[in-house]
């Protein structure tokens, strides 16, 4: 099994990130409800137009990492982290900051992103409301390093890539003295539990009326940092 390299992302990764991330979430029976009117290939192509712009958003607070297969150089996994306002700034975790681009490059990125078709089916949006309420309450208690997104392409799952990406953020959390918050779904819960995250709260909702399996479960999970102090 190869050892995957954890590296920073750049706007050049847009197409690879779209392929990796959308392919991963396409297997989530609830997430895909918003995109039943699309094929996987269609959605990957449209999201690829948006990713460079997303990578440049809030660069002072957001940190982006990719796992790279050293044998092929291909992107095999991705994680997005968000620093709390108390720790935001380019001096914090600088190696995971997306490099800036020129004004001309950014204008072209914005132009391309504006052409993307983004039309999710909103029927199941009502399920997001109670999730957002619980998430807001937990995040309001204290500053957290937030694991905002984690995805490994299906063909690369089971190779320790998700673990490596999460551990990279855990190292930063320990150095910064921050706990980590993640909103986990069923597919990722086991990874987080093995790494020492605990379930702070969980919520199961019935999504069958929207075409789901009838059991939409989310887990509000916390990693408590290891203090570097005495």
VOGU-3710 file (C-alpha; in Angstrom, 3 decimals, decimal comma):
1> xxxxxxxxxx> 0,000/0,000/0,000  1,519/3,355/-1,000  2,136/6,120/1,506  0,066/9,070/0,392  1,538/12,553/0,522  -0,471/15,297/2,211  -0,018/18,516/0,244  -1,611/21,963/-0,079  -4,176/22,690/-2,781  -4,126/25,317/-5,514
11> xxxxxxxxxx> -6,668/26,558/-8,029  -5,138/24,149/-10,548  -6,704/21,292/-8,553  -10,275/22,286/-9,390  -11,088/19,505/-11,852  -9,417/16,800/-9,761  -11,191/17,983/-6,612  -14,551/17,918/-8,343  -13,999/14,365/-9,553  -12,820/13,216/-6,120
21> xxxxxxxxxx> -15,386/14,987/-3,977  -18,544/14,587/-6,025  -17,781/10,922/-6,713  -17,398/10,347/-2,969  -20,634/12,071/-1,965  -22,562/10,545/-4,853  -22,696/7,389/-2,736  -24,434/9,177/0,132  -28,142/8,272/-0,196  -29,327/11,555/1,310
31> xxxxxxxxxx> -26,852/13,971/-0,255  -27,628/12,705/-3,740  -31,332/13,521/-3,307  -30,522/17,108/-4,259  -29,031/15,972/-7,555  -31,353/13,229/-8,803  -31,924/15,249/-11,981  -28,195/15,065/-12,842  -25,781/12,335/-13,812  -22,532/12,036/-11,912
41> xxxxxxxxxx> -20,583/13,093/-14,995  -22,736/16,194/-15,500  -22,387/17,302/-11,913  -18,622/16,730/-11,803  -18,206/18,877/-14,920  -20,274/21,759/-13,538  -18,750/21,726/-10,053  -15,262/21,760/-11,584  -16,043/25,254/-12,878  -16,767/26,441/-9,332
51> xxxxxxxxxx> -13,913/24,872/-7,404  -11,146/27,394/-8,159  -13,393/30,177/-6,866  -14,265/28,128/-3,786  -10,583/27,559/-3,054  -9,937/31,313/-3,020  -12,827/32,042/-0,657  -11,891/33,301/2,829  -8,211/32,379/2,476  -7,390/33,768/5,925
61> xxxxxxxxxx> -9,599/31,191/7,655  -9,925/28,226/5,306  -7,231/25,590/4,937  -7,212/23,029/2,141  -5,254/19,786/1,872  -5,097/16,993/-0,663  -3,749/13,472/-0,486  -1,605/12,610/-3,498  -0,672/9,157/-4,786  3,138/9,365/-5,090
71> xxxxxxxxxx> 3,194/6,734/-7,828  0,814/8,555/-10,162  0,712/12,112/-8,848  -3,086/11,918/-8,825  -5,249/13,497/-6,163  -6,761/10,770/-3,986  -8,466/12,656/-1,149  -9,307/16,110/0,150  -9,958/17,928/3,420  -11,109/21,474/4,108
81> xxxxxxxxxx> -10,603/23,002/7,519  -11,879/26,294/8,942  -10,036/28,209/11,639  -12,061/30,110/14,252  -11,860/33,933/14,093  -9,524/33,890/17,095  -6,904/31,999/15,083  -7,578/33,125/11,504  -4,760/34,733/9,541  -2,114/33,692/7,071
91> xxxxxxxxxx> 0,459/33,066/9,803  -1,592/30,150/11,158  -1,018/26,836/9,370  0,505/28,640/6,363  1,376/25,455/4,481  -2,345/24,751/3,951  -3,218/28,221/2,639  -4,266/28,244/-1,017  -1,794/30,431/-2,962  -3,137/33,756/-4,178
101> xxxxxxxxxx> -3,614/34,457/-7,876  -3,328/37,619/-9,946  -6,291/39,939/-10,432  -6,573/38,818/-14,048  -6,540/35,154/-13,033  -9,160/35,746/-10,367  -11,395/37,581/-12,838  -11,206/34,618/-15,224  -11,930/32,212/-12,370  -15,010/34,251/-11,457
111> xxxxxxxxxx> -16,137/34,332/-15,091  -15,905/30,553/-15,459  -17,618/29,918/-12,103  -20,534/32,115/-13,151  -21,196/29,804/-16,113  -21,664/26,727/-13,914  -25,128/25,233/-13,617  -25,978/24,991/-9,908  -29,584/23,921/-9,432  -30,007/21,536/-6,484
121> xxxxxxxxxx> -33,422/20,074/-5,763  -34,558/21,945/-2,604  -37,234/19,464/-1,479  -35,192/17,967/1,347  -33,718/21,277/2,552  -36,094/21,186/5,518  -33,909/18,431/6,977  -30,995/20,855/7,193  -32,736/23,241/9,587  -32,506/21,155/12,804
131> xxxxxxxxxx> -28,937/20,166/11,890  -27,918/23,801/11,526  -29,536/24,666/14,860  -27,583/22,020/16,781  -24,363/22,849/14,954  -24,717/26,551/15,754  -25,302/25,798/19,426  -22,199/23,617/19,711  -19,941/25,989/17,786  -21,144/28,854/19,962
141> xxxxxxxxxx> -19,679/27,292/23,089  -15,992/27,890/22,295  -13,575/28,270/19,367  -13,124/25,063/17,361  -10,978/24,062/14,441  -13,734/22,854/12,142  -13,324/19,954/9,747  -15,668/21,300/7,109  -15,263/18,715/4,335  -13,620/15,333/3,913
151> xxxxxxxxxx> -13,822/13,202/0,786  -11,965/10,239/-0,669  -12,828/8,944/-4,131  -14,536/5,516/-3,962  -11,676/3,854/-5,830  -9,260/5,049/-3,132  -11,297/4,322/-0,019  -10,019/1,834/2,535  -6,394/2,863/2,008  -5,931/5,073/5,062
161> xxxxxxxxxx> -6,278/8,325/3,120  -9,097/9,772/5,225  -7,189/8,881/8,376  -4,044/10,635/7,128  -5,962/13,786/6,231  -7,753/13,940/9,577  -4,564/13,241/11,520  -2,893/16,168/9,778  -5,553/18,483/11,167  -5,377/16,856/14,580
171> xxxxxxxxxx> -1,682/17,711/14,736  -2,506/21,339/14,043  -5,294/21,325/16,627  -2,903/20,017/19,252  -0,366/22,737/18,431  -2,999/25,473/18,402  -4,756/24,274/21,546  -8,067/23,890/19,731  -10,643/21,131/19,842  -12,015/19,935/16,493
181> xxxxxxxxxx> -15,664/19,879/15,496  -16,978/17,808/12,601  -20,478/17,123/11,366  -20,133/13,472/10,402  -22,272/11,204/8,287  -22,577/7,447/8,586  -19,766/6,743/6,113  -17,200/8,752/8,068  -18,260/8,132/11,646  -16,029/5,075/12,064
191> xxxxxxxxxx> -12,898/6,934/10,957  -13,480/9,690/13,480  -14,262/7,283/16,325  -11,061/5,341/15,675  -9,118/8,600/15,870  -10,566/9,521/19,243  -13,488/11,754/18,334  -16,534/11,431/20,557  -20,173/11,889/19,612  -21,445/15,045/21,271
201> xxxxxxxxxx> -24,924/14,647/19,823  -26,633/12,734/17,044  -29,751/13,293/15,009  -31,711/10,801/12,915  -34,442/12,052/10,585  -36,869/10,340/8,238  -36,077/11,314/4,644  -38,260/8,670/2,981  -40,822/11,255/1,815  -38,067/12,812/-0,297
211> xxxxxxxxxx> -36,884/9,526/-1,773  -34,302/8,653/0,875  -33,766/5,470/2,842  -35,836/6,700/5,788  -32,879/7,049/8,137  -30,820/10,210/7,623  -28,300/10,180/10,457  -25,771/12,867/11,327  -23,274/12,915/14,167  -21,910/16,027/15,852
221> xxxxxxxxxx> -18,428/14,916/16,862  -15,632/16,479/18,895  -11,912/15,800/19,150  -10,356/17,164/22,340  -6,863/18,434/21,675  -3,834/17,148/23,514  -2,422/20,088/25,404  1,212/20,880/24,710  1,449/22,683/28,030  2,641/21,311/31,388
//
